[in-house]
């Protein structure tokens, strides 16, 4: 299974389970049915946002410099400047 298929399958199963509880097919206490079940989608959205921000923060924290990429980029810039100078453009 691809990652998209796996994600869609899990999302579908969780959606069906949520609807079963939300529509009251499974008897739950009054407090759980009226106060907890309706806010689960918002809670899941907040948790997903926290997960995404955590991943971004971790990626920024562990970001490493790439000296090879720096030198490659500087070489390409030098080549581009030389090419533009050969075509008559003045570059500082």
Secondary structure, DSSP 8 states (H G I E B T S, - for coil): --HHHHHHHHHHHHHHHHHHHHTTSS---HHIIIIIGGGHHHHHHHHHHHHHHHHHHHHHHT----HHHHHHHHHHHHHHHHHHHHTT----
